[in-house]
Amino acid sequence: MSKGVFSRRSLFALAPLVLAACATQQVGGGPQNATVNRVEAYFHTVNLQDAPFTQIWPNGASGSGLITYRPGYLDMRFTTPHEMELKASERSAVFTDAANGSVTHIGLGHSALGMLLSNPVRLSGPVMVSDVQQLRGLVQISLTRADNPSQGLITLRFRDEQGALSLYDVRILDAQRKLTQIRLD
């Protein structure tokens, strides 16, 4: 692995799934609640299987591969810049880097990624919705940890076509204010 491409911590800011208005108050009321409920329902039924993705790390380097995601499970298999894999379940993740043979185990209890690996995903309680934006054909929702919003922010962007949501972009702003973007191709 070449230095500077990305740090392991940046990799765990994936997913998955972040840079909307950094408001930290709970969203409430009417149409926004309906949108939050729609997004939560999406995560109860989503089953991405070997979907192509591109990731851009905080330093601008990029990688790509295939992603499999369903509630409680994530598998990101990078083919570029070299073979790497991130497998995550509800509480932990394992990152394997084929270039140098390293294996890293990470707890997800306080990470941004952990918010999207609950089964079922709930957008209340420990997860706080901090912003909801709706434009024609687009829904954007930002999430943070209710007990510690400074640990990071995830912004999810969905296409909204004929009432059906389709996730296409995940932005993760970590505790150090570094942005990682994952785009489903």
N, C-alpha and C positions, 0 to 999 in steps of 0.2 A: 504494500500500500504506500503510495507516495504521500509525503507530508504535505499538508495544506489542502488536500482534496476535501477532507471533512474530518471532524472529530466524532468519536463514538457518541458523545453526548448529543451532538447535533443530529445524529442518525435517530436517536430515540425520541426526538421531538417530532417524529413522523405522524404519519398517519392520519389507517388513518385521518388524518383523515385538521388563517389566523390573523388577520390584521384589519379587522373592522374597527369601528370606534371602540376605544379601550375603556368604555364605560364599565363600571363594576357594580352598578345597581341591578337588582333583579328586574327583568322585563316583565311587564304585567299588562293585562287588559285586552279585551276584545280580539281583534284580528291577529294581534301578535300571539296571543295564547293559541289560537287556532293553527297558526303557522308552526309554533313549537310542537304542538300535538302531531301535526303532519310529519315533521322531521323525525320525531320520536317513533312514529308508526313506520316510517321508512327504515329506520334502524332495526326494527323488530322483524322485518322481512327481507332485508338486503342479503344477497348471496353473490358477491363478486367472485368469479372463478377465472383465474389466469387473465385478468384484465391488464392490458399494457399501461404502464405509467412512466412518467418522467419526474425526477426529483431534482430540485435546485437547492443546494446547501447554502448556508449563510455566506460563504466566501465566493459564491457565484458559480462554483463547479457544479456539474450536473451528472446524473446517472439515470439509468432506465432499466426496466425489466418487466416482470409480471407480478401482479398482486392478487392474492386471494383473501377475501374478508367476509366474515359473517359474525354475528354477535358472539363475543367471547373468543374470537380467533383471528389472527392476522399472520399472513405469510408473504413477505416481500422478497422476491428473488431477483437480485440485480444481475444484469449481464454486462453493463458498462457502468463505471469505468473498468471494472473487473468483477469476477464472481464474488458475490456476497449474499448473505441471507439473514433476514430478520424474521424470527418466529416468535409470536407473542400470544399469550392467553390472558385470562382475566387478571392475573396478579404478577406475571413475570414475562420477561423477554429474553431470548438468546440470540446474540448476533454472532455470526460466523463469517470470517473474512478468509476466503480461499487463497488470496494472494500471500498472506503471511501466516496462515494457519491459526490465527487467534480466535478464541471463543470467549465471549463476554456475556455474563449473566447479569440482568438488571431487574430490580423490583419496580413495579409500575404504580405502586400505591400513591405516589405523589407526583407522577409525571402527567404531562398533557395527554400522552398516548393512552394512559390508563382510563381516561374518561370515556373513550370509545370502545373499550374492551369489556365493559360490564356485560353480563348476559342475564336479563335484557338491559339494553342501554336506556337509562332514565335521564331526562333533561331537567331534573329537579333534585332536591336533597343535596347530596355532596357536589353535584354539578350545577353550576349557575349559568343561566342564559343571560349574557350581558348586553347583547344587541341583536336585533332582528331587522333586516332590510328586505323590502320586497319591491321589485321592479318588474316590468312586463317580461315574463318568461324567466325570471331569476329570483331565487330566494337565497339570502345570505344570513347565516346565524353564527354568533360568536359565543363560545363557551369558556368558562374558567372554573377552577375549584372554589366552591363556596367558602371553605374554611381558610383558603390562602390564595386569593386571586393573583398575587405577585408571582406565583409559580409558573405562570404561562397562560396563554390565550390560544384557543383554536378557533379559526374561522372556517366554516364549511360553506361552499358555494354549490348550489343545485340549479340545474335547469328545471323549469316548471312548465311542462308541456301537456296541455289538456288535463291538468290536475294531477299528473304523475311527476314525482320528483326523481331526478337522476343526479347523483353526486358527480361533480367533475373537477373540483379543486379543493384542496385542503391546505391551509396556511397555519403554521405553528410558530408562535412567537414564544420563545423559551424565557426562563427567569432572567437570563442575561440579555434579553431583548434582541436575540438573534433569530432571524426569520428563516424557516425552511418551508419550501413549497412543494407539494405533490400534486401533479396534474394527471388525471386519468385521461388517456388518449382515446 
